[in-house]
């Protein structure tokens, strides 16, 4: 029996043709939920998807054994039906280091060089002298030294920054990280950093992981940049901290509720910059995503262990 893989992604025609050429003994079908034949879906044993797969849809695929996701973080895809069945879930971890790290650096420079204030002054046609600060010599604290964190640390060090970082599990400290610690190092990192960059997985174990005591440790002149792990700080607490200026301000690209609701107070805070979940978006999407999928499809067809396999209890 040939394997049936549903390409639940908006894959360009040329990439689809290339996939079919590379895997001639595999039946690959591209289409949205409404266009797929129910009888074929019932026999499909793999799904390649960008969006989460609703439980109702998973239940229509009794033969499903593998779910591959275009994103690095996959916790949202672990629905009750997926967790209850022996469906292997894999993600595209490891491909977003460049885009996320570049975005983090853009935030650091934007804040250091007072660009938001310049834009606001321009809007008011006001010639306002500001005091930019140098990035070189400042300290960046990276909370979550994964693929993205390592890339950010390397680039920040090249700019002459001091780099502090935390990681949940022990690894050898890279040369471009000045100090690396387990989660108990977080208070030290927060107290010493000029820029705190959150790069945490969006999984239950990171929800509300940073509390009031932690935020009050930050320097008054420091900035918070949250690019992943939207639930790491409870929103009401974050709003209070920003209103009362426990630290200078924040750039937020990750939120517990996305899109950010219109009634959120975060929209109106003068020391907050909100970006619409764009830190991980790349203009070179398919060249980055497809090699990971192809390698796992090859392994799936050959019965080999899959790469980036998710622990469904931990969420990553």
TALINRA-V680744 format. One record per backbone hydrogen bond with DSSP energy under -1.0 kcal/mol. NH is the residue of the N-H (numbers start at 1). CO is the residue of the C=O. E is the energy in kcal/mol with one decimal. If there is no record, write none. Layout:
nh=[NH NH]
co=[CO CO]
e=[E E]
//
This chain:
nh=[5 6 7 8 8 9 11 16 17 18 19 20 21 22 23 26 27 29 31 41 42 43 45 46 47 48 49 50 58 59 61 64 65 66 67 68 69 70 77 78 79 83 84 85 87 88 90 91 92 95 100 101 102 103 104 105 106 107 108 109 110 111 112 113 114 115 118 119 120 121 122 123 124 125 126 128 133 137 138 140 141 142 143 144 144 145 146 150 151 152 153 154 155 156 157 158 160 161 162 164 165 166 167 177 178 179 181 185 186 189 190 191 192 193 194 195 196 197 198 199 203 206 207 208 209 210 215 216 217 218 222 223 224 225 226 227 228 232 238 239 240 241 242 243 244 246 248 250 251 252 253 264 267 268 272 273 275 277 281 288 289 290 293 294 295 296 297 298 299 300 301 302 304 310 315]
co=[27 46 29 6 48 7 9 12 13 14 15 16 17 18 19 23 3 5 7 37 38 40 4 4 66 6 68 8 54 55 58 61 45 45 88 47 90 49 74 75 77 79 80 81 85 65 67 308 71 92 96 97 98 99 100 101 102 103 104 105 106 107 108 109 111 110 114 115 116 117 118 119 120 122 121 126 112 160 135 162 195 164 197 142 166 166 144 146 147 148 149 150 151 152 153 154 157 156 138 140 179 142 181 174 163 163 165 182 183 185 186 187 188 189 139 139 223 141 225 143 201 203 204 231 206 232 211 212 214 215 219 194 249 196 251 198 198 229 234 235 236 237 238 239 240 241 222 271 224 273 226 261 264 265 269 250 252 275 278 284 285 286 289 290 291 292 293 294 295 296 297 298 299 89 311]
e=[-2.6 -2.9 -3.5 -1.3 -2.0 -1.2 -1.9 -2.2 -2.6 -1.9 -2.3 -2.4 -1.8 -2.2 -2.1 -1.6 -3.0 -2.2 -1.4 -2.6 -2.0 -1.2 -2.0 -1.4 -1.8 -2.8 -2.8 -1.1 -2.1 -2.4 -1.7 -1.7 -2.0 -1.1 -2.9 -3.2 -2.4 -1.9 -1.9 -1.6 -1.9 -2.7 -2.1 -1.2 -1.8 -2.9 -2.6 -1.2 -3.1 -1.2 -2.1 -1.9 -2.3 -2.1 -2.5 -2.2 -2.3 -2.2 -2.3 -2.7 -2.6 -2.4 -2.7 -2.6 -1.1 -2.1 -1.8 -2.5 -2.2 -2.6 -2.4 -2.1 -1.5 -1.5 -3.0 -1.4 -2.7 -1.9 -2.2 -2.8 -3.1 -2.9 -2.7 -1.0 -1.5 -1.7 -1.8 -2.6 -1.6 -2.6 -2.8 -2.2 -1.9 -3.0 -2.4 -1.5 -1.7 -2.2 -2.7 -2.6 -2.0 -2.1 -1.9 -1.6 -1.7 -1.6 -2.2 -2.8 -1.8 -2.2 -2.8 -2.1 -1.5 -1.4 -2.7 -1.8 -2.9 -3.2 -2.9 -2.6 -1.9 -2.3 -1.2 -3.7 -1.7 -2.5 -2.3 -2.3 -1.3 -1.2 -1.2 -2.0 -2.3 -3.3 -2.5 -1.8 -1.2 -2.0 -2.2 -2.7 -2.0 -2.6 -2.2 -2.6 -2.7 -2.5 -1.8 -2.2 -2.4 -2.9 -2.9 -1.9 -1.0 -1.0 -1.4 -2.4 -2.6 -2.1 -1.4 -1.1 -2.7 -2.5 -1.7 -3.3 -2.1 -2.0 -2.8 -2.6 -2.0 -2.8 -2.5 -1.6 -2.8 -2.8 -2.9]
//
